[in-house]
Amino acid sequence: MSIAVKWFPTLVKRTRSKQAETVVAWREGLTPLAIFLDEGFSEVDAEAVMPIVNGAQANLRTPLQDGDQLEFLVSIQGG
């Protein structure tokens, strides 16, 4: 029971694991935000990322299911 996690390259150096891809043990109620915070980021940092779950844009509070694939992308805004 696990979640496969991919980190955007600019985030890797700031994660606790320092790995581009990690595996997290799944548990009931697990969200992308919980995984993000567990890797040493803050909620303020979370404002700049977009979670992708199984290839679709998701919310940081989206409940994850066993076997999901999660990616963290950096939100880029311009104008």
PEGINOR-V454834 format. One record per backbone hydrogen bond with DSSP energy under -1.0 kcal/mol. NH is the residue of the N-H (numbers start at 1). CO is the residue of the C=O. E is the energy in kcal/mol with one decimal. If there is no record, write none. Layout:
nh: (NH:NH)
co: (CO:CO)
e: (E:E)
This chain:
nh: (3:4:5:6:7:8:11:12:14:15:16:22:24:26:30:33:35:36:37:38:39:40:41:46:47:48:49:50:52:53:54:56:58:62:64:67:68:70:71:72:73:75)
co: (24:68:22:70:20:72:8:8:11:12:39:5:3:1:27:60:31:32:33:34:35:37:36:42:44:45:46:73:71:56:69:53:51:59:30:2:65:4:52:6:50:48)
e: (-2.7:-1.9:-3.3:-2.6:-2.8:-1.5:-2.4:-1.2:-1.8:-1.4:-1.1:-2.7:-2.8:-1.5:-2.0:-2.6:-1.8:-2.6:-2.8:-2.4:-1.2:-1.9:-1.5:-1.6:-1.1:-2.0:-1.4:-2.9:-2.6:-2.8:-3.2:-1.7:-2.7:-1.9:-3.1:-2.6:-2.2:-3.3:-2.4:-2.2:-2.5:-2.9)
